[in-house]
């Protein structure tokens, strides 16, 4: 098997697994079946928990006593939080925060 065939087969397997993961909830809970309380609970609790984990992960290497003292990160977190509170648009908040952070570390805090 050559390299191109291998890559195409890997992409097909990944696409099939992704589709299967997306369709399983509809197969399990589709129609007139009631969604279990535990699944409803997890659906309400997991998104904020994942965001909290991502924030901790992104800010774990900030050292306030050296370099820029964490200012680019702090400003970018403020942009994300402010935009999300104002517009309630996740893509806008994350996109603007990423652009803000890149501008700050590439141009402002060189």
Buried (B, 14 or more C-beta within 10 A) or exposed (E): EEEEEEEEEEEEEEEEEEEEEEEEEEEEEEEEEEEEEEEEEEEEEEEEEEEEEEEEEBEEEBEEEEEBEBBBBBBBBEBBEEBBEEEEEEEBBBEBBEEBBEBBBEEEEE
